[in-house]
């Protein structure tokens, strides 16, 4: 059977844009390929980040002005942990998503899906990528 270059291209594009581990990602989140890495994003495709000052499995330490700039990735009501994604408390006491126990945050300076301007801010913020 002959497979056209167009068909191969379409299949390749589908693989590049499809969520990489969709069955193991909560409905509030998804994954996206950005610069060759599988990045964890919110449902709108905005990049999520981890904070070095947090401790895995513990409540978020980002509060006040920090949380205004780095909004917690809040979980919807009734959300359940799945795979490597768990729930921890944000500094304001609400449930937020964590990846390998590390709380996940957005970044107010990212303007569109695919932006990763928060990576390495202050050498303590990191793009959340698949491990």
Secondary structure, DSSP 8 states (H G I E B T S, - for coil): ----HHHHHHHHHHHHHS-TTGGGS-TTEEEEEETTEEEEEETT--B-EEETTS-TTS-----THHHHHS-B-B--TT---BTTEEEEE-TTS-EEEEETTEE-B--TT--STT--TTTTGGGTEEE-B--
